[in-house]
């Protein structure tokens, strides 16, 4: 089955494009110290707000720091936020979805009412409210994004489990006396892994976008640590004389989020047999 899916993946040009961009970004994040031409904190006041040139490929900021180097190091932070926040969301969402769908009845009702409450509150404003009471830091941002982005995944996993748990092999596992924990994570989870993969891919892009917005507002990653969002923050004060401070980090956010969305939507098509008939 995985060989068939891999062949479908290779035939999907959008999936290949998204995966190629993501691999390129991962390489940049891993080898950032080798790729960046300058130290991310190096200040040259005499070269402040210098336009893109051979010396500084993407120009300099208001403190004379190389924008290209800071965007390169910002890739690390953005990808780390995306992976950690999505990992927390998956851990909570998949676990609650499996428990809700498998046990049903009162357990299902309680979990679904909690999900309904979270879905009624705009996620970004909920994140803003929580971050406002915490000290702004990259770890708080990752944790808060992860703790507020699981309800949709929980509802999706729960719906999958409700249909799968009635199948013969699940009933056979119950008759054989297998524990509920084993049935959920050994027999149910592998059969809902496809929507989990798709949701995780799309979730990483969403987490990166949320972190950039929080950093732009000054509630995310704090200077001097470079983040695409806080580079944009300094750019808005000099938009008329230093356009590169807004354009280049904005393009980095756009390309990264677009790559994850392309890959996520393409994986949905690859895993759906109706799209490959």
C-alpha positions in Angstrom: 0.0 0.0 0.0 2.8 2.4 0.9 4.5 1.7 -2.4 1.3 2.6 -4.3 0.9 5.8 -2.2 4.5 6.8 -2.9 4.0 6.4 -6.6 0.9 8.6 -6.4 2.9 11.1 -4.4 5.6 11.2 -7.1 2.9 11.9 -9.8 1.5 14.9 -7.8 3.5 18.0 -8.9 2.1 20.1 -6.1 3.2 17.6 -3.5 6.7 17.4 -4.9 6.9 21.2 -5.0 5.8 21.5 -1.4 8.1 18.7 -0.2 11.1 20.2 -2.0 10.6 23.6 -0.5 10.2 22.1 3.0 13.4 20.0 2.6 15.2 23.1 1.4 14.0 25.0 4.5 15.1 22.1 6.8 18.6 22.2 5.3 18.8 25.9 5.9 17.6 25.5 9.5 20.2 22.7 10.2 23.1 24.5 8.6 22.2 28.1 9.5 25.6 28.9 11.1 27.4 27.8 7.9 25.0 29.5 5.5 24.6 32.9 7.3 27.4 35.2 6.2 27.3 37.3 9.4 26.7 36.7 13.1 22.9 37.3 13.7 23.7 39.8 16.5 26.5 41.7 14.8 25.7 45.4 14.7 27.3 47.9 12.3 25.7 51.2 13.0 27.6 52.8 10.1 25.7 50.5 7.7 22.2 50.8 9.3 19.3 50.6 6.9 21.6 49.8 4.0 19.8 48.7 0.8 20.4 45.2 -0.6 23.9 44.9 -2.1 26.7 42.5 -2.7 27.9 43.2 0.9 24.5 42.6 2.4 22.3 40.5 0.1 19.0 41.5 1.8 20.1 44.8 3.3 20.5 45.7 6.9 18.1 46.7 9.7 18.0 49.8 12.0 20.9 48.5 14.0 23.1 47.5 11.0 22.4 43.8 11.4 22.4 41.7 8.2 18.8 40.9 7.3 19.8 37.8 5.3 21.6 36.2 8.3 18.7 37.0 10.6 16.1 35.5 8.2 18.3 32.3 7.9 18.4 31.9 11.7 14.7 32.8 11.9 14.0 29.7 9.8 15.2 27.6 12.8 12.8 29.3 15.2 9.8 29.1 12.8 10.2 25.4 12.0 10.8 24.6 15.7 7.6 26.4 16.7 5.7 24.6 13.9 6.9 21.1 14.8 6.7 21.4 18.6 3.3 23.2 18.7 1.9 20.7 16.2 3.3 17.8 18.2 1.6 19.0 21.4 -1.7 19.5 19.4 -1.4 16.0 17.9 -0.7 14.4 21.3 -3.8 16.0 22.9 -6.1 15.8 19.8 -5.4 12.2 18.8 -5.6 10.9 22.4 -8.9 12.6 23.2 -10.3 11.7 19.8 -9.5 8.0 20.3 -10.9 8.0 23.8 -14.1 9.9 22.8 -14.8 7.7 19.7 -13.9 4.4 21.4 -15.8 4.7 24.7 -18.7 6.9 23.5 -21.6 7.6 25.8 -20.9 9.9 28.7 -17.2 10.1 28.0 -17.9 11.1 24.4 -20.4 13.7 25.5 -18.1 15.4 28.0 -15.1 15.5 25.6 -17.3 16.9 22.8 -18.8 19.6 25.0 -15.2 20.7 25.9 -14.4 20.7 22.2 -17.5 22.8 21.4 -16.4 25.4 24.0 -13.0 25.7 22.5 -14.3 26.0 19.0 -16.7 28.8 20.1 -13.7 30.9 21.1 -11.6 32.4 18.2 -8.3 30.6 18.5 -6.1 33.6 17.9 -7.8 35.8 20.5 -7.6 32.9 23.0 -3.9 32.7 22.3 -3.5 36.4 22.8 -5.4 36.3 26.1 -3.2 33.5 27.5 0.1 35.0 26.2 -0.9 38.3 27.8 -0.8 36.7 31.2 2.5 34.9 30.6 6.0 36.1 30.0 6.5 36.3 26.2 9.0 33.6 25.1 9.4 31.0 22.4 8.5 28.2 24.7 5.4 29.8 25.9 4.4 30.5 22.3 4.9 26.9 21.3 3.0 25.5 24.3 0.1 27.9 24.0 -0.3 27.3 20.3 -0.3 23.6 20.8 -2.7 23.7 23.7 -5.3 25.7 21.7 -5.2 24.0 18.3 -6.3 20.4 19.1 -10.2 20.6 19.1 -10.6 20.3 15.3 -8.3 17.3 15.2 -10.1 15.7 18.2 -13.5 16.0 16.4 -12.1 14.5 13.2 -10.4 11.5 14.9 -13.5 10.9 17.0 -15.6 10.7 13.8 -13.2 8.2 12.2 -13.2 6.0 15.3 -17.0 5.9 15.6 -17.1 4.1 12.2 -14.0 2.0 12.6 -14.8 0.6 16.0 -17.8 -1.3 14.7 -15.7 -3.3 12.2 -15.1 -7.0 12.6 -11.5 -7.0 13.6 -12.2 -4.5 16.5 -15.0 -6.8 17.7 -12.6 -9.8 17.4 -10.0 -8.0 19.5 -12.6 -7.3 22.2 -13.6 -11.0 22.2 -10.0 -12.0 22.5 -9.8 -10.0 25.7 -7.4 -7.3 24.5 -7.2 -4.2 26.7 -8.9 -1.0 25.6 -5.6 0.7 25.5 -4.2 -1.9 23.1 -7.2 -1.8 20.9 -7.1 2.1 20.7 -3.4 2.5 20.0 -2.6 -0.8 18.1 -5.8 -1.4 16.1 -7.6 2.0 15.9 -4.8 4.5 15.6 -3.1 2.9 12.5 -6.4 3.1 10.7 -6.8 6.9 11.3 -3.2 7.8 10.7 -3.9 9.2 7.2 -6.0 12.2 8.4 -3.5 12.7 11.3 -0.6 13.1 8.8 -2.6 15.5 6.6 -3.7 17.5 9.7 -0.2 17.6 11.1 1.2 19.0 7.8 -1.4 21.7 7.6 -1.1 22.4 11.3 2.7 23.2 11.0 2.0 25.9 8.5 -0.8 27.3 10.7 1.5 27.3 13.8 4.3 29.2 11.9 1.8 31.8 10.8 0.4 32.2 14.3 3.9 32.6 15.8 4.8 35.2 13.2 1.6 37.2 14.0 2.4 37.0 17.8 6.0 38.1 17.2 4.8 40.9 15.0 2.6 42.1 17.9 5.5 41.8 20.4 4.0 38.8 22.2 6.1 36.0 20.6 9.8 35.5 20.2 11.6 38.4 21.9 14.6 40.3 20.5 17.5 39.8 20.0 16.4 36.3 19.0 15.5 36.6 15.3 12.0 35.7 14.1 10.3 36.5 10.9 7.6 38.2 12.8 9.8 40.5 14.9 11.8 41.4 11.8 8.6 42.5 10.3 7.9 44.6 13.4 11.0 46.7 12.9 10.2 46.9 9.2 6.9 48.6 9.7 8.6 51.6 11.3 10.8 52.1 8.3 8.5 50.9 5.5 9.0 54.2 3.5 12.8 54.1 3.5 13.6 50.4 4.1 11.1 48.2 2.2 13.4 45.2 2.4 12.7 44.8 6.1 9.1 44.0 5.4 9.3 42.3 2.0 11.8 39.6 2.6 10.6 38.2 5.9 7.1 38.5 4.6 8.1 36.4 1.5 9.8 33.8 3.9 6.5 33.4 5.8 4.5 33.2 2.6 6.6 30.6 0.9 6.9 28.4 4.1 3.2 28.4 4.9 2.3 27.9 1.2 4.7 24.9 1.0 3.1 23.2 4.0 -0.4 23.9 2.6 0.5 22.6 -0.8 2.0 19.4 0.8 -1.0 18.9 3.1 -3.6 19.4 0.4 -1.7 17.1 -2.0 -1.3 14.4 0.6 -5.1 14.5 1.1 -5.5 13.8 -2.6 -2.8 11.1 -2.6 -4.4 9.2 0.3 -7.9 9.5 -1.1 -8.5 6.6 -3.5 -11.5 8.5 -5.1 -9.0 11.1 -6.4 -6.9 8.5 -8.2 -9.5 6.5 -10.0 
